[in-house]
Amino acid sequence: MTSTDMTSTDQRDLHLLTLDVNGERHEVITEARRTLVDVLRHDLRLTGAHVGCEHGVCGACTVLVDDRPVRACLMFAAQAEGAEIRTVESLSGGVDGRELSDLQRAFGKHHALQCGFCTPGFLMLAEGFLAERPEATKEEIREVVAANLCRCTGYQTIVEAIDGCATARRREKGN
């Protein structure tokens, strides 16, 4: 195969994708085999989703796809076309994007992070879970967070943070 053949093969493998990420539309030209986490991090420069195990075990790459937690290392970017994708960057608000969400504040208040590598994955897992189960018990939260790995905190403070946020949200809604 000549270098010219190689170039034409590579170009045929490129696809134009339109991704809806954090409420913004992005057009990306990428290979069909690229994972969502790689496109988010390298093409869109959204580095909150971390690459840990690359096997879907650790959960550091968790994002929301159509409001459901997904391991972005196991999903091709092309599979996410037409879906609404949210990364941890979507949680911050305010005029300059520096105001922490209630969930992020709860993680700080309950000391639910140490090195921070796994934290974005836990935040997105919790955000998706609480949207679906706002009345979740501590036991249900404990079961859900067991899906992600943390080597620093243990899980109790993470469970307390998520439960604290859920309780505050229910109180705010008058439940």
N, C-alpha and C positions, 0 to 999 in steps of 0.2 A: 504494500500500500504506500503510495507516495504521500508527501506532506500535503499536497493539494487535495487528495482524497480524504485525508484525515480532517482537514479544515471543513470540507463540505459535509462530512459525517457529523462533526461537532455542531455545525450550524443547523442541521436538520433536527438535532436533539433539543434545540432551544425553543422555548414556548413563551408567549406573552401571557402573563397572568394578571388578573385584576383582583387585588385583595383588599378587603375592607378591614382595616386594622385600627382599633381605637377610634372608630367613627370617621376615619379618613380613608379615602380611596387611593390605592397605590398600584401603579403598573410596574411589573417586574418582568424582565426577560431572564429566564433561568432554565436550567436543565430539568427534565421531568423527574429525575431521580433525587432532586434536592429536597431535604426535609424542611418542614415548616420552621423549625427552630433555626436552621442555618439561614434561611431567607430572612427571617425576622432580625437576627443578629447581624448578618453580614451585608445584606442588601438594604434593609430599612433602618439599620443602626439602632434597633430596639434591643438593648443588651440585658434587659431585666430577666428574661427567661435564660436560665443557665444550662449549659451542657454538662451533665454529670456522667452518667453511665452509658448513655446512647443505646440503651436496651429497654427503656420504659420502666425501669425498676425504681429509680431513686425519686422521680417526681420533680426534680429541680427545673425541668423545662415546661412545667404545667402552665397552660394558657386556657382561656375559655374560647370555645368554638360554638357559636349559637348558644351561649350561656351555659355550656357544659364543660367541665374540666377535661382536658385532653393532654396527653403526653406529646408535645410538639416534636420530639425526636423520633416518634413512631409514625408521624403523619407526613405524607408528601405535601409540599406547598400547593401543588396542583389540586389536591383533594380539598383544600380549604377555599378554593375559588367559589364565590357565590355565598360564602358563609360570613357571619359576623365574628371577627376575631378580636379578643381583648387580651392584652398583656398586662403585666403588673404596672406598667407606666400609666395605664388608664385609671388606676385607683387614685392617683394624686389629682388635686384640683386647684382651685384658686386661679387668679389672674395669670400668675407665672408658673402654674403647675407644681408649686412647691408645698401646697397645703396637703397634709397627710389625710387619708381617708380615716373613717372611724375604725376600720379594721386594722389599719397600719398603726394608729394610735394605741389600740388595744394590745397589739404585739409589743409595743414599747413599754406600756404601763405594766404588763404582766411579765416582762423580761423573757419574751418568747423567742428571742433570737440571740445568737452569740456571734459566730463568724459571719452569718448572713447569707451564706451560699445557698442554702435550701429555702430561705425565707420567701422569695418571690413565688416559688412553687406552692408553698403552704398557703400563702395569701390568696393565690388564684384558686386553689382547691377549696379553701374556706369560702371565698366569695361565691363561687358556683354552688357549693353545697348549701349555704345559708339562703341563697335566692330560692332554692328549691325546697328547703326545709327550715324555715325561719323559727319554728318551734322545737328544733332539735334538742335532745337531751345531751348531757355530758357523755353518756355512754355512746350515743350515736356519733357524736363528734369524735370521740376517742377511736371508734371503729374506722371512721373516714380518714383521720390523719395518719392512721397506721399504714396507709397506702404510700406515703412519702417517707423518705429517710432523712433523719437528722442525726448527726454524730456528736453534736455539742450539748443540746439543751435537755435531752430526755424529752418526753412528750407532754408532761403534765402542764408546763407553763403555756404550751401551744394550745392545749385543750382549754385551759382557763381563759386565755386571750380570746379565743373564738366564742366561747360561752359568754364571756363578758360583753363582747360586741353584740351577740345575738340578743342577750338580755336587754341591753341599752336600746337596740333597734325596736324590740317589742314594746318597751316602755314608751319610746318616742311615738309609736303608732297607737298607744293607748291600750295595748293588749296585756 
